[in-house]
Amino acid sequence: MTSKKNSDRKIHLKWVRSAICAPGKQKLVIKGLGFTRLNQVIERPDNAAIRGMVAKVPHMVEIVQH
């Protein structure tokens, strides 16, 4: 059996709520994650930096099980 290294793990994120009325910092977090449109699903490395960004906007982004 092969075990995945922590750097090989991926996380799938979905943008579920608009950032129109959100504070400027939250808009920057959404843009920093790489989202360009609502209901978009993206794949990012599963590391502390990405998890921290998701923790800043948990009401706008959800983790999708793949």
C-alpha positions as CSV (number, residue, x, y, z in Angstrom):
1,M,0.0,0.0,0.0
2,T,1.2,3.5,-0.7
3,S,0.5,6.3,1.6
4,K,0.0,9.8,0.4
5,K,2.3,12.4,1.7
6,N,0.8,15.5,3.2
7,S,2.0,17.6,0.3
8,D,0.2,15.3,-2.2
9,R,-3.2,15.7,-0.5
10,K,-5.8,17.9,-2.3
11,I,-8.9,19.6,-1.0
12,H,-11.9,20.5,-3.1
13,L,-13.6,23.8,-2.3
14,K,-16.9,25.2,-3.5
15,W,-17.9,28.9,-3.4
16,V,-21.5,28.9,-2.2
17,R,-22.3,32.4,-1.2
18,S,-21.8,35.7,-2.9
19,A,-19.1,38.2,-1.7
20,I,-21.1,41.3,-2.7
21,C,-21.9,42.5,0.8
22,A,-18.8,41.0,2.4
23,P,-16.1,43.0,4.0
24,G,-13.1,43.8,1.7
25,K,-10.8,41.3,3.5
26,Q,-13.2,38.5,2.9
27,K,-13.4,39.4,-0.8
28,L,-9.6,39.2,-1.0
29,V,-9.6,35.8,0.7
30,I,-12.1,34.5,-1.9
31,K,-9.9,36.0,-4.7
32,G,-6.7,34.6,-3.1
33,L,-8.2,31.1,-3.1
34,G,-8.6,31.4,-6.8
35,F,-12.4,31.6,-7.2
36,T,-13.7,33.5,-10.2
37,R,-17.5,32.7,-10.1
38,L,-20.2,31.5,-7.8
39,N,-20.7,27.7,-7.4
40,Q,-17.3,27.0,-8.8
41,V,-15.4,24.0,-7.4
42,I,-11.6,24.2,-7.3
43,E,-8.8,21.9,-6.1
44,R,-6.1,23.2,-3.8
45,P,-3.3,21.6,-1.8
46,D,-4.5,20.5,1.7
47,N,-2.1,22.6,3.9
48,A,-2.4,24.9,6.8
49,A,-2.4,28.1,4.6
50,I,-5.4,27.0,2.6
51,R,-7.2,25.7,5.7
52,G,-6.6,29.0,7.4
53,M,-8.1,30.9,4.4
54,V,-11.1,28.7,4.4
55,A,-11.5,29.3,8.2
56,K,-11.8,33.0,7.5
57,V,-14.8,32.6,5.2
58,P,-16.6,29.4,6.4
59,H,-20.0,30.9,5.5
60,M,-19.0,31.4,1.9
61,V,-16.9,28.3,1.1
62,E,-17.6,24.7,1.7
63,I,-15.4,21.7,1.5
64,V,-16.7,19.2,-1.0
65,Q,-16.2,15.5,-0.5
66,H,-14.7,13.9,-3.7
